[in-house]
């Protein structure tokens, strides 16, 4: 049986939330790395996941993980767009 396609969240929108709330910084300074690591701990994901979002290395993120990251940053998924299984992109 083929895997069920799931709703995914646009990573660029998550990055906008992170930058707006100043919970994660772009760049390679010690302060930026520390902010991404602290956010990852609160969100329950790896700091590498946050690094990939900030570096635009991921187009989409799984819904559950995106929710945890955005909530840890003080935002909400209503600030993001989602990629539907049909390939359409809509506001959450």
N, C-alpha and C positions, 0 to 999 in steps of 0.2 A: 504494500500500500504506500503511495507517495506521501512524503512529509507534508503536513498541513502548513500552508503559508500563513504567517502571522503578520499582524500590524507592526510596523517598525516606525521609529521616530527619526526625523531628519536631524542628523548630527550637527549641521550648521546652526540649527535653531537652538540646540542645547548649548552650543558654544556662545551664542548671543546672550543667553540667560546667564551663563557663567561669567562672562565679561561684564554684563550689566550689574550683576549683584556683587561683583568684585570678589567672588569666592575662589576663582582660579585666574591666574595670570599667564599670559603667553610669554614665551621666551625661555631662556636657559639659566637665568640668574638663580642663586640659591633661594631667594625669596619666592620666585615663581614656582620652583620645584617643590618647595615646602607647602605652598598653598594648594597645589594639585594633590600632593600626598595626603594632606589633612582632609581635603574634600573626599578623596577616595575612601579614606577610613570611615568617614561618616556615612557615605553612600553604600558601603559594603562592596566595593569593587576594587580592582587593581589601579594603582596610580598610572600604569601604562594605558589603561582604558581612557583615563582623563587626558593623558598626553596625546593619544591618537585623536581625540575629539578636538583638542586645542590646535593640533597640527593639520587638521582637515584630512586625516588619513582614512576616516570612515565616512561613508555616505549616510548610513543609517545605523541605529542602535536598537536593540531589543526593547520592547515596550516596558517591561518590568525594570530593567536596568536604567533606562532613560528616566523613568519615574523617580527612582531612588536618587539619581544624580541631581535632577532638577529640584527635587524636594530638599535635598541636602544643601543646595545652593540658595534656598529660600524662594524658589520660583514654583511654577506649576506647569503641568503639561498643556494647559490651555494656551500657553505662550508658544507652543511648538506645532509644526505640521507633521502629519503622519503619512507614511507610504502604505497604502492599502494593498491587500493581496492581488487586487485587480491591476495594480500598477499606477493607480491614480494617487495624487497627492492632495490631501485636504487638511484644513485646520482641525485640530483635535477637538 
